[in-house]
Amino acid sequence: MLCLPPTSSCSRLQYDIACATQAHRSNIPRGARGSVSRGRRTSAFGGRRVRPTEPLRSARLELRRLDGGDAAFVQFLYADARVTRTLLRIQGPISIEEAREFCRTGPGGDCRFGAVLRTGGDPIALGGARRHTESPGIATIGYSVLPAFWGRGFGTELAALLVEFAIDALGALEVRATTLRDNPASARILEKLGFAVLEIDAREVDSRGAERRVTRWVLHGRSRLSGGDRPARPT
C-alpha cells in the first residue's frame, strides 16, 4: 500500500515483537521504538483547520502524530524490501535525514501517524491521510505495516482508523486509495472496508521512474463503512 515529523539514538537492543506464534524476535534500533507524539487532534492542514476528533483508537491500535523522534522507526520500516516493494513513492532504504523529513507534515499538509500497540505502546506501522487541495471533499489514505504483523488484521484496523480520520477530521465525502496490481493483500483490506474499484490496471510512475500497474479505489461517505468494519472502540 502506498503511504500517503530531538533525534533518536541508533544503538541496538533486543526488541520483542509479538507475532502469530509469539516466538518472533527481531533486532530493532533503540531509536526505532520512537516517541510517537500524543499531539492534539486540531492542526493546520493545507491552509485549513483540521476538525478536532477523539483520539484515534481501535481495540489494539492507537494512532499518534509523527514527530522527529520517530525518524528511526520510519527508517527501520522502509529498510525492509518487503515493505518498499508495495510502495510507489519509496523504493528502497532511506537515510535518517530523509526519515526526519518524512516525519514532518508532508506537501499539501499530509497528516502522518505512527500506529502503536495499545498494550506496550510499541510502533508497528505508519499511516497517512491527505485532503486534496483542489478537491477538499476528497482525501487519500495510505499505510505500511511491519511484516512481523502481517496477516493478523492490523492493516484492516489501521485503514479503518484512517478512513474515520479522513471523514471526521478532514471532512472528506470521498476517500481514495491506490494499490499495486501485485499487492492483493491491500486490495482485500480495502474490499473489507467497503471500497469499490474506481480504475483498474491504471499506470503510475514510481520514484525510480518505472511504470507500475495500479488499482485505484474509492469509498463514498460514512455509509459505506459498515458498523461491523468500523474499528472497535475501547470500553
DOSESE-398541 format. One record per residue: residue number from 1; residue in three letters; chain; y, x, z of N, C-alpha, C in turn. Coordinates in pm, 1 decimal, m for minus. Atoms other than C-alpha are relative to their C-alpha. Example, Ala and Ser with C-alpha at 12.3 -4.5 7.8 and 13.67 -1.06 7.14 Angstrom:
<nodes>
kolvex:lumse:badren:nnorth:neast:nup:canorth:caeast:caup:cnorth:ceast:cup
1:ALA:A:m119.0:89.0:0.0:m450.0:1230.0:780.0:120.0:90.0:0.0 .
2:SER:A:m119.0:m82.0:m6.0:m106.0:1367.0:714.0:109.0:m77.0:73.0 .
</nodes>
This chain:
<nodes>
kolvex:lumse:badren:nnorth:neast:nup:canorth:caeast:caup:cnorth:ceast:cup
1:MET:A:m118.2:85.3:0.0:0.0:0.0:0.0:123.1:88.9:0.0 .
2:LEU:A:m116.7:m87.4:2.2:338.6:148.3:m81.7:93.0:m35.6:115.4 .
3:CYS:A:m89.9:24.2:m111.1:579.8:188.2:202.7:147.7:m19.2:m40.7 .
4:LEU:A:m141.7:22.3:19.2:867.5:43.7:165.6:60.3:72.7:13.5 .
5:PRO:A:m89.6:m43.7:39.1:1491.3:788.4:1188.5:15.2:97.8:85.4 .
6:PRO:A:70.0:m125.3:m23.8:1574.7:1517.2:1907.9:m133.2:24.5:m70.1 .
7:THR:A:113.5:m34.2:81.7:1284.3:1674.3:1718.4:m123.5:14.5:86.6 .
8:SER:A:123.8:m4.8:m75.1:920.3:1682.0:1823.9:m67.5:134.9:m13.5 .
9:SER:A:79.7:m121.9:4.6:700.2:1978.4:1909.5:m119.8:m21.4:m89.3 .
10:CYS:A:116.5:11.1:86.4:420.6:2053.3:1666.6:m118.2:76.7:58.1 .
11:SER:A:116.0:m61.6:m60.2:182.9:2215.0:1919.2:m118.9:m94.5:m8.5 .
12:ARG:A:120.5:79.5:19.3:m178.3:2094.3:1908.9:m56.5:m48.8:132.4 .
13:LEU:A:76.2:43.4:m115.7:m375.5:1888.3:2155.2:m111.2:m90.2:m48.1 .
14:GLN:A:107.8:92.8:31.3:m694.3:1687.3:2161.3:48.6:m141.5:27.2 .
15:TYR:A:m57.6:134.9:m9.0:m596.7:1328.6:2096.1:m107.1:m100.2:m40.4 .
16:ASP:A:105.5:97.0:25.7:m847.9:1049.2:2126.3:52.6:m115.2:m84.5 .
17:ILE:A:m32.3:117.0:80.7:m832.6:786.2:1855.6:m117.2:m95.3:9.6 .
18:ALA:A:106.9:99.9:m7.0:m1030.2:470.9:1920.3:m35.1:m42.1:m140.5 .
19:CYS:A:45.2:49.0:129.7:m1238.5:381.4:1617.0:m111.5:m99.0:23.2 .
20:ALA:A:97.5:106.9:m13.1:m1504.7:126.6:1547.3:m113.8:37.9:93.1 .
21:THR:A:110.9:m43.7:m84.3:m1769.2:335.0:1723.4:47.2:54.4:133.3 .
22:GLN:A:m61.2:m59.0:m118.9:m1528.3:452.5:1997.6:m40.7:146.0:17.0 .
23:ALA:A:46.0:m137.2:m9.6:m1650.5:803.6:1913.1:79.2:95.3:m86.8 .
24:HIS:A:m78.3:m85.6:89.2:m1391.1:932.3:1665.2:103.8:77.3:79.7 .
25:ARG:A:m102.8:m82.4:m62.2:m1177.7:1223.8:1784.6:70.1:78.1:m109.2 .
26:SER:A:m76.3:m68.2:102.8:m900.5:1389.8:1587.4:108.3:84.1:63.9 .
27:ASN:A:m110.9:m83.2:m46.1:m656.1:1677.9:1642.7:128.8:m47.1:m65.3 .
28:ILE:A:m128.7:47.5:48.2:m304.1:1541.7:1610.9:107.9:80.8:68.3 .
29:PRO:A:m108.5:m73.2:m63.8:12.7:1742.3:1669.3:59.4:m80.6:114.6 .
30:ARG:A:m58.3:69.0:m114.9:167.9:1663.2:2007.1:116.2:m87.6:m43.3 .
31:GLY:A:m115.2:78.0:43.5:484.6:1550.9:1833.2:m37.9:m121.5:m80.2 .
32:ALA:A:40.9:112.7:82.2:285.1:1315.9:1615.2:m19.1:m125.3:81.8 .
33:ARG:A:9.9:118.8:m81.9:244.6:1086.2:1912.0:132.1:m74.1:2.1 .
34:GLY:A:m129.4:63.5:20.5:612.9:1021.8:1863.8:58.9:m61.7:125.3 .
35:SER:A:m68.7:72.7:m107.0:855.6:828.9:2076.7:61.1:m123.5:m63.3 .
36:VAL:A:m50.4:108.3:84.2:882.6:519.7:1863.7:94.3:m88.4:80.0 .
37:SER:A:m110.5:59.8:m74.1:1207.1:358.7:1968.1:m22.2:m146.4:30.2 .
38:ARG:A:m1.5:141.3:m35.6:1234.1:30.9:2152.1:139.1:m57.5:m24.7 .
39:GLY:A:m137.5:39.5:29.3:1568.2:m32.4:1983.0:18.1:m149.6:m9.2 .
40:ARG:A:m30.4:141.2:11.3:1740.7:m366.6:1971.5:m36.2:m51.7:m137.4 .
41:ARG:A:40.1:61.3:125.7:1644.8:m611.2:1701.6:118.6:m38.4:m87.1 .
42:THR:A:m116.9:30.8:81.1:2002.7:m661.8:1584.6:58.1:130.2:m51.3 .
43:SER:A:m53.2:m123.9:54.8:2130.9:m393.7:1347.5:64.2:m27.4:m135.0 .
44:ALA:A:m58.5:10.9:133.3:2330.9:m334.8:1033.8:m109.4:16.3:m102.7 .
45:PHE:A:103.2:m6.8:103.1:2123.8:m387.6:722.4:65.3:m17.7:m134.5 .
46:GLY:A:m57.8:6.7:132.7:2264.6:m300.3:383.7:136.6:m67.2:m2.2 .
47:GLY:A:m131.7:60.2:m4.7:2614.0:m400.1:492.3:0.7:m138.8:60.8 .
48:ARG:A:10.0:130.7:m62.0:2486.9:m722.4:652.0:m58.7:17.3:139.6 .
49:ARG:A:59.1:m5.3:m131.4:2368.6:m808.1:1000.2:m140.5:m57.0:m5.3 .
50:VAL:A:135.3:52.6:m13.4:2001.4:m849.0:1077.0:m0.7:m95.0:117.8 .
51:ARG:A:4.2:97.3:m107.9:1938.9:m1156.6:1285.8:m84.2:53.3:115.1 .
52:PRO:A:81.7:m44.8:m111.7:1815.8:m1081.2:1638.9:m131.2:m77.0:4.8 .
53:THR:A:129.8:64.1:m12.2:1446.6:m1156.4:1690.4:m64.6:44.7:129.1 .
54:GLU:A:80.3:m43.4:m113.2:1195.5:m1137.0:1971.4:m69.2:130.5:m38.9 .
55:PRO:A:77.6:m120.2:33.5:1005.4:m808.2:1998.9:m116.8:m35.7:m90.4 .
56:LEU:A:106.5:27.1:96.5:757.1:m787.4:1712.2:m132.4:47.9:57.5 .
57:ARG:A:128.2:m32.2:m61.2:418.0:m800.2:1880.5:m107.2:m94.9:m50.3 .
58:SER:A:118.6:81.0:24.9:71.6:m921.6:1794.3:m94.9:24.7:116.7 .
59:ALA:A:95.1:m18.7:m109.0:m242.1:m922.0:2007.1:m22.3:147.0:31.7 .
60:ARG:A:33.3:m141.0:m21.3:m293.2:m546.8:1954.9:111.3:96.2:m34.4 .
61:LEU:A:m103.4:m90.4:50.4:23.4:m405.0:1798.2:139.1:m40.0:45.5 .
62:GLU:A:m142.8:23.4:m18.2:393.8:m369.8:1864.8:73.6:85.4:m101.5 .
63:LEU:A:m82.5:m73.8:94.8:649.0:m269.2:1602.0:126.8:46.9:68.8 .
64:ARG:A:m119.9:m58.6:m58.4:928.5:m35.0:1711.0:74.6:76.2:m108.1 .
65:ARG:A:m79.8:m70.0:100.4:1215.5:107.3:1509.3:m25.2:150.4:7.9 .
66:LEU:A:17.6:m144.7:4.9:1165.1:465.8:1395.6:129.3:71.6:37.3 .
67:ASP:A:m113.0:m90.4:m15.4:1392.4:747.2:1506.1:m50.5:141.6:m24.8 .
68:GLY:A:35.8:m136.9:34.2:1395.3:1124.1:1461.2:m117.6:54.7:77.8 .
69:GLY:A:112.0:m46.2:m79.5:1141.7:1172.1:1738.9:m136.0:m37.2:m55.3 .
70:ASP:A:126.3:43.3:60.0:877.0:1005.9:1522.0:m37.1:79.5:m124.8 .
71:ALA:A:21.1:m73.5:124.5:901.1:1260.9:1241.4:m137.6:65.7:m5.6 .
72:ALA:A:129.1:m68.8:2.3:585.4:1448.1:1346.2:m113.6:m95.9:m34.0 .
73:PHE:A:103.0:97.7:35.4:376.8:1130.4:1326.9:7.9:m35.6:m147.6 .
74:VAL:A:m16.9:29.8:142.7:522.8:1046.8:985.5:m59.5:111.9:m84.3 .
75:GLN:A:53.6:m113.9:74.2:439.6:1397.5:864.0:m151.7:3.1:7.5 .
76:PHE:A:146.1:m0.5:m18.6:87.9:1375.9:1008.1:m67.1:m107.0:m86.3 .
77:LEU:A:58.3:109.7:77.1:17.0:1038.6:844.8:m4.4:32.5:m148.5 .
78:TYR:A:m8.4:m24.9:142.9:133.0:1148.2:500.0:m63.7:132.8:m41.2 .
79:ALA:A:78.0:m118.6:34.5:m62.4:1473.5:520.2:m141.0:m36.4:m42.3 .
80:ASP:A:134.7:46.4:31.8:m376.7:1265.7:466.1:m3.0:m55.0:m142.8 .
81:ALA:A:5.8:41.8:141.0:m463.3:1231.5:96.6:m52.9:m141.8:m14.8 .
82:ARG:A:50.9:137.3:7.1:m647.7:905.7:170.2:113.8:m100.5:12.7 .
83:VAL:A:m117.1:87.4:m14.2:m310.2:757.3:265.2:89.1:9.4:m122.9 .
84:THR:A:m96.9:m15.3:108.5:m88.4:904.2:m6.2:m54.0:m45.9:m135.2 .
85:ARG:A:51.5:47.4:128.6:m325.4:807.7:m286.6:19.3:m150.1:m17.7 .
86:THR:A:m27.2:143.5:9.5:m241.4:443.1:m206.8:148.0:m29.5:m21.7 .
87:LEU:A:m144.6:17.2:5.3:133.1:502.3:m245.4:57.7:33.4:m136.7 .
88:LEU:A:m74.0:m34.9:121.4:385.6:522.8:m526.5:107.4:103.7:27.8 .
89:ARG:A:m118.3:m82.4:m26.6:678.4:699.6:m359.5:m29.9:129.9:71.9 .
90:ILE:A:38.2:m123.6:m67.4:495.3:966.3:m157.1:m138.5:37.6:m48.8 .
91:GLN:A:123.9:m37.9:66.5:224.0:1154.1:m342.3:m72.9:118.0:64.8 .
92:GLY:A:62.8:m113.7:m65.3:143.0:1436.2:m104.1:68.6:29.2:131.2 .
93:PRO:A:m60.2:m35.9:m128.5:228.3:1607.8:225.0:150.8:19.1:m12.0 .
94:ILE:A:m144.8:m16.5:m2.6:593.8:1610.4:323.9:37.4:96.2:112.8 .
95:SER:A:m48.1:m93.3:m101.9:796.3:1861.1:527.9:51.6:m77.7:120.0 .
96:ILE:A:m52.9:65.9:m118.6:919.0:1788.2:877.7:142.8:m48.2:m25.5 .
97:GLU:A:m135.5:45.4:33.5:1272.0:1767.3:736.5:m4.8:m130.2:m80.7 .
98:GLU:A:15.1:123.1:77.7:1160.5:1506.3:484.2:m45.5:m115.4:88.9 .
99:ALA:A:45.7:103.6:m92.5:984.7:1318.6:762.9:115.2:m52.3:85.2 .
100:ARG:A:m116.2:43.8:m77.6:1303.9:1312.9:971.0:91.2:m89.0:m84.9 .
101:GLU:A:m81.8:81.0:89.7:1494.0:1181.0:670.8:m62.3:m137.2:m20.1 .
102:PHE:A:70.4:127.5:16.0:1228.3:912.2:622.2:25.7:m91.2:119.5 .
103:CYS:A:m17.0:79.6:m121.5:1279.7:800.3:982.5:137.6:m63.5:10.7 .
104:ARG:A:m130.9:62.9:1.3:1642.7:723.1:914.6:m4.7:m126.4:m84.7 .
105:THR:A:m6.6:120.6:81.7:1741.3:388.6:770.1:6.3:38.8:m146.1 .
106:GLY:A:12.4:m38.9:139.1:1649.6:408.9:404.9:110.5:m55.2:m87.7 .
107:PRO:A:m100.1:49.5:95.3:1857.2:341.5:93.1:2.7:m152.3:m1.3 .
108:GLY:A:m11.8:145.5:0.6:1991.4:m12.9:92.5:m28.9:m61.7:134.9 .
109:GLY:A:21.5:52.6:m133.9:1913.4:m42.1:464.0:m143.5:m35.3:30.1 .
110:ASP:A:139.9:24.7:m33.0:1532.5:m29.8:471.0:m18.6:m0.6:151.0 .
111:CYS:A:35.7:4.1:m141.3:1407.3:m133.1:815.0:m139.3:59.9:14.0 .
112:ARG:A:127.2:m71.8:m10.9:1129.7:110.1:911.5:m48.8:0.4:143.9 .
113:PHE:A:59.5:16.6:m131.7:892.2:69.3:1202.0:m121.9:90.1:17.1 .
114:GLY:A:128.9:m54.7:m37.1:616.2:250.7:1381.9:m79.5:m111.3:65.2 .
115:ALA:A:88.4:98.2:m63.3:321.0:31.0:1474.5:m81.8:73.2:105.3 .
116:VAL:A:69.2:m66.2:m110.0:184.2:129.3:1815.6:m98.5:m96.7:63.7 .
117:LEU:A:95.4:81.5:m73.7:m115.3:7.4:2011.1:65.3:m50.0:128.1 .
118:ARG:A:m58.5:54.5:m122.1:m7.7:m223.9:2291.1:m69.9:54.6:123.5 .
119:THR:A:69.9:m67.3:m108.6:m270.9:m58.5:2507.4:9.0:149.8:m24.7 .
120:GLY:A:m13.8:m144.6:13.7:m163.1:302.8:2541.2:125.1:44.2:m71.9 .
121:GLY:A:m124.0:m32.6:69.5:136.5:298.0:2306.3:m10.7:105.6:m107.0 .
122:ASP:A:16.0:m103.1:101.4:m12.6:541.0:2053.9:30.6:m55.7:m138.9 .
123:PRO:A:m32.1:47.0:135.6:124.0:513.2:1695.8:m122.2:9.6:m90.5 .
124:ILE:A:112.3:m1.4:93.4:m132.0:420.3:1431.2:41.3:m34.1:m142.7 .
125:ALA:A:m39.6:44.9:134.0:74.9:301.5:1133.9:151.2:m0.7:m12.8 .
126:LEU:A:m140.4:18.0:32.7:410.8:272.8:963.1:14.8:m125.7:m84.3 .
127:GLY:A:m27.0:117.5:81.3:565.4:m37.2:814.0:147.6:m10.2:m29.7 .
128:GLY:A:m139.8:14.7:35.2:886.7:m132.6:643.8:27.4:m132.1:m69.4 .
129:ALA:A:m45.5:120.6:69.2:1085.4:m427.7:513.2:139.2:27.9:m54.5 .
130:ARG:A:m128.5:m25.2:66.6:1376.1:m418.1:270.9:47.8:m126.7:m67.9 .
131:ARG:A:m59.6:114.7:66.6:1604.5:m700.3:169.3:66.2:47.3:m128.6 .
132:HIS:A:m56.4:m37.4:128.7:1704.8:m686.6:m197.2:150.8:m20.3:1.2 .
133:THR:A:m145.6:7.5:m2.1:2074.6:m609.1:m226.5:51.3:m104.1:m98.9 .
134:GLU:A:m47.7:91.8:103.9:2113.0:m807.8:m546.5:m49.9:m142.8:20.9 .
135:SER:A:56.9:133.0:m27.7:1898.1:m1098.4:m418.6:m34.4:m7.0:147.6 .
136:PRO:A:22.1:m5.1:m144.5:1938.0:m1131.9:m40.0:m111.9:m90.9:49.8 .
137:GLY:A:107.9:88.8:m41.1:1681.8:m1411.7:m27.0:m138.1:57.2:m22.4 .
138:ILE:A:127.8:m64.3:28.9:1408.9:m1169.0:m135.3:m12.6:126.7:83.1 .
139:ALA:A:27.9:m122.7:m75.2:1252.7:m899.2:84.0:m134.1:55.5:m44.6 .
140:THR:A:124.6:m68.6:35.7:981.1:m643.8:12.0:m55.6:68.7:123.3 .
141:ILE:A:64.5:m67.4:m112.1:729.2:m515.4:266.8:m97.3:105.9:m51.1 .
142:GLY:A:100.3:m100.6:31.2:501.1:m212.0:271.7:m44.6:67.3:128.6 .
143:TYR:A:53.0:m60.0:m122.0:288.5:m17.7:518.8:m106.5:102.6:m32.1 .
144:SER:A:108.3:m97.6:8.9:45.3:268.7:576.9:m63.9:11.3:138.0 .
145:VAL:A:75.5:m2.9:m125.5:m227.5:287.6:844.4:m85.3:126.0:5.5 .
146:LEU:A:89.9:m114.5:m15.5:m413.1:588.9:982.8:m142.0:m38.7:m42.2 .
147:PRO:A:134.1:34.4:47.1:m756.1:597.8:814.1:m99.6:m30.4:111.6 .
148:ALA:A:92.2:26.7:m111.2:m931.9:602.4:1154.3:1.7:m146.7:42.2 .
149:PHE:A:m13.3:139.2:m39.7:m810.9:243.5:1195.7:m18.9:m96.7:m116.2 .
150:TRP:A:28.2:87.4:113.2:m900.8:108.3:851.7:m121.8:m87.4:30.3 .
151:GLY:A:115.6:86.9:m9.3:m1141.1:m182.0:827.8:m13.7:m73.5:131.0 .
152:ARG:A:7.6:64.9:m130.3:m1056.4:m323.0:1170.3:105.5:m109.3:17.6 .
153:GLY:A:m95.8:109.0:m5.2:m789.3:m579.6:1083.8:141.9:39.2:36.8 .
154:PHE:A:m134.9:m41.4:m37.3:m487.6:m368.4:1182.3:98.7:m15.3:m116.0 .
155:GLY:A:m87.9:16.0:115.0:m346.0:m374.1:829.0:47.4:m143.6:m15.4 .
156:THR:A:m36.6:141.5:9.1:m353.5:m754.5:824.1:97.7:m37.1:110.7 .
157:GLU:A:m87.4:27.9:m114.1:m195.0:m770.3:1170.3:140.5:55.4:m24.5 .
158:LEU:A:m128.2:m63.9:27.3:79.2:m527.8:1067.7:75.3:m73.5:m110.7 .
159:ALA:A:m65.9:69.5:111.3:151.5:m702.1:737.2:53.9:m135.6:44.0 .
160:ALA:A:m46.4:130.4:m49.2:177.6:m1039.0:915.5:127.5:15.1:82.9 .
161:LEU:A:m121.8:m24.6:m77.9:434.8:m893.4:1157.6:118.6:31.4:m91.3 .
162:LEU:A:m107.1:m33.4:93.7:636.0:m753.4:867.0:49.1:m124.5:m73.9 .
163:VAL:A:m39.7:126.2:62.6:633.0:m1092.8:695.0:85.9:m80.4:97.3 .
164:GLU:A:m76.2:72.3:m101.8:751.4:m1250.7:1018.7:141.4:57.3:13.3 .
165:PHE:A:m130.8:m64.2:m9.5:1035.0:m996.7:1043.2:84.5:m31.7:m123.3 .
166:ALA:A:m74.1:25.4:123.1:1133.4:m1046.0:678.5:58.0:m140.9:m2.2 .
167:ILE:A:m45.2:139.1:1.8:1159.7:m1422.4:724.4:97.9:m27.7:113.6 .
168:ASP:A:m80.9:34.6:m117.2:1301.0:m1444.9:1078.1:126.5:84.8:11.9 .
169:ALA:A:m113.6:m90.1:m22.2:1529.8:m1138.7:1089.9:83.8:22.2:m125.0 .
170:LEU:A:m73.2:m27.2:123.8:1618.9:m1078.7:726.4:37.9:m126.8:m75.1 .
171:GLY:A:m32.7:126.1:65.2:1635.1:m1444.6:628.5:m60.1:m15.0:m137.9 .
172:ALA:A:62.0:4.5:132.9:1401.9:m1395.7:331.9:m63.0:m136.5:m26.3 .
173:LEU:A:67.6:120.0:47.3:1294.0:m1704.1:141.0:m122.7:36.2:m82.0 .
174:GLU:A:109.3:m48.6:83.8:1056.5:m1493.3:m66.0:m31.5:142.9:43.3 .
175:VAL:A:43.6:m133.0:m41.2:855.0:m1190.7:47.5:m90.1:56.5:m109.1 .
176:ARG:A:77.5:m62.0:106.6:713.4:m947.9:m207.4:m69.7:127.0:48.8 .
177:ALA:A:72.7:m124.0:m28.7:469.3:m657.1:m202.5:m63.6:47.5:m129.5 .
178:THR:A:62.8:m59.4:117.4:306.4:m423.4:m452.8:m122.9:78.7:42.9 .
179:THR:A:120.2:m78.5:m26.9:m46.3:m281.4:m455.7:m43.8:71.9:m127.2 .
180:LEU:A:58.7:m70.6:113.6:m204.2:m20.6:m680.2:m128.2:m70.0:m42.5 .
181:ARG:A:117.3:67.7:52.0:m478.5:m152.3:m903.0:m127.9:48.4:66.5 .
182:ASP:A:120.5:m55.9:m61.0:m730.1:81.9:m736.1:5.0:m3.2:152.9 .
183:ASN:A:m6.8:17.1:m144.8:m642.5:m32.4:m383.4:m31.8:m145.1:37.1 .
184:PRO:A:35.1:140.2:m25.5:m835.3:m359.9:m338.7:13.0:m40.8:145.8 .
185:ALA:A:m10.2:35.8:m142.0:m819.6:m341.1:42.1:135.5:m63.5:31.1 .
186:SER:A:m131.9:57.6:m23.0:m443.5:m404.0:41.5:14.5:m134.7:m68.7 .
187:ALA:A:m3.5:129.0:69.8:m488.0:m682.2:m212.0:m65.6:m108.6:85.7 .
188:ARG:A:67.2:98.1:m85.1:m732.3:m854.5:24.0:87.7:m39.7:118.8 .
189:ILE:A:m90.6:30.4:m111.2:m481.3:m828.2:310.2:104.0:m102.5:m42.7 .
190:LEU:A:m103.6:91.3:46.5:m211.5:m999.1:105.4:m56.2:m138.4:m30.4 .
191:GLU:A:64.0:128.8:26.6:m450.3:m1270.3:m7.9:m23.7:m77.0:129.7 .
192:LYS:A:23.1:64.6:m129.5:m539.5:m1341.7:356.8:127.2:m63.4:54.4 .
193:LEU:A:m127.1:47.9:m52.4:m171.9:m1391.0:435.9:65.0:m104.1:m89.8 .
194:GLY:A:m52.4:105.5:86.2:m121.3:m1638.1:151.8:84.0:46.1:m116.6 .
195:PHE:A:m74.3:m49.6:116.3:44.1:m1410.1:m105.8:m70.9:m42.8:m128.2 .
196:ALA:A:52.8:31.5:132.6:m1.2:m1507.0:m470.1:40.5:110.7:m96.6 .
197:VAL:A:m30.4:m102.4:100.9:m9.4:m1276.8:m771.0:121.8:m42.2:m80.0 .
198:LEU:A:m120.0:22.4:80.0:330.5:m1253.7:m935.8:m14.0:62.8:m137.3 .
199:GLU:A:21.2:m70.7:126.1:234.8:m999.8:m1203.1:m118.1:94.1:17.8 .
200:ILE:A:118.4:m84.1:m8.0:m95.2:m826.2:m1269.3:4.6:106.9:m108.6 .
201:ASP:A:8.2:m111.0:94.0:m152.1:m491.9:m1439.0:137.8:43.6:m50.7 .
202:ALA:A:m133.8:m49.7:34.3:218.4:m406.9:m1434.9:0.7:152.0:8.3 .
203:ARG:A:m8.6:m146.2:1.5:329.1:m47.3:m1481.7:115.4:47.9:87.7 .
204:GLU:A:m100.5:m66.1:m82.4:516.4:167.3:m1228.4:m17.1:150.0:m17.9 .
205:VAL:A:5.4:m146.4:5.8:601.4:536.9:m1231.2:8.2:53.2:142.0 .
206:ASP:A:m0.4:m51.5:m136.2:511.5:725.8:m913.3:94.4:119.5:13.1 .
207:SER:A:m96.5:m106.3:m27.3:708.1:1009.5:m752.2:m28.6:127.6:m77.2 .
208:ARG:A:33.6:m116.8:81.5:526.8:1266.0:m968.1:20.1:m25.0:m148.3 .
209:GLY:A:m25.1:32.2:139.4:616.5:1089.2:m1288.9:m118.0:m58.4:m73.9 .
210:ALA:A:118.4:57.1:63.9:270.3:948.5:m1354.5:9.2:m152.2:m3.4 .
211:GLU:A:0.3:145.6:11.7:229.3:593.0:m1476.7:m118.4:m56.3:76.8 .
212:ARG:A:104.7:62.9:m79.7:31.7:371.2:m1238.2:m1.9:m149.7:m29.6 .
213:ARG:A:15.4:144.0:18.1:m104.1:20.1:m1281.4:5.9:m67.6:137.4 .
214:VAL:A:m19.8:66.5:m128.8:0.8:m218.7:m1005.1:m10.1:m151.0:m15.8 .
215:THR:A:m8.4:145.8:m8.6:m19.7:m580.5:m898.4:117.4:m33.8:90.0 .
216:ARG:A:m113.9:44.7:m79.5:296.0:m749.7:m772.8:m33.0:m136.4:59.7 .
217:TRP:A:36.1:118.8:m76.5:263.7:m1020.2:m507.6:124.7:m68.3:53.7 .
218:VAL:A:m112.6:75.7:m55.0:488.2:m1294.1:m369.5:m50.8:m103.5:99.2 .
219:LEU:A:26.3:103.6:m100.1:489.1:m1520.3:m64.9:125.4:m84.7:9.5 .
220:HIS:A:m116.2:88.9:m0.1:717.2:m1824.0:m79.4:11.8:m70.7:134.4 .
221:GLY:A:m35.2:70.9:m122.6:856.1:m1918.8:259.0:m106.9:0.8:107.9 .
222:ARG:A:87.0:m1.7:m115.7:702.3:m1959.6:601.4:m121.7:m89.0:m15.7 .
223:SER:A:111.6:93.3:11.0:479.4:m2246.9:496.5:m123.6:66.2:m58.3 .
224:ARG:A:113.0:m66.7:60.1:259.7:m2004.7:304.1:m76.4:87.1:99.9 .
225:LEU:A:67.6:m78.5:m101.8:179.1:m1807.2:621.9:m56.2:m98.1:100.5 .
226:SER:A:59.8:104.5:m81.3:m62.8:m2045.3:787.8:m10.7:43.5:144.7 .
227:GLY:A:9.8:m31.2:m141.4:m95.1:m2068.5:1162.0:m112.9:92.6:33.3 .
228:GLY:A:113.9:m84.9:m28.3:m435.4:m1903.0:1152.7:21.1:143.1:m40.3 .
229:ASP:A:m22.5:m135.2:46.2:m297.1:m1598.3:974.9:119.0:65.8:68.5 .
230:ARG:A:m113.3:m58.4:m70.3:12.6:m1552.2:1189.5:m49.8:90.4:111.2 .
231:PRO:A:46.2:m90.0:m105.1:m13.4:m1262.7:1433.7:m4.6:m70.3:133.9 .
232:ALA:A:15.6:66.0:m129.2:m144.3:m1379.8:1769.9:105.8:51.7:97.0 .
233:ARG:A:m103.2:m36.3:m95.0:133.6:m1383.1:2027.4:m62.4:25.9:136.6 .
234:PRO:A:53.7:m26.4:m133.0:63.7:m1225.1:2366.8:38.9:m109.8:96.1 .
235:THR:A:m28.4:102.9:m99.4:45.6:m1464.3:2657.9:54.5:63.0:127.1 .
</nodes>
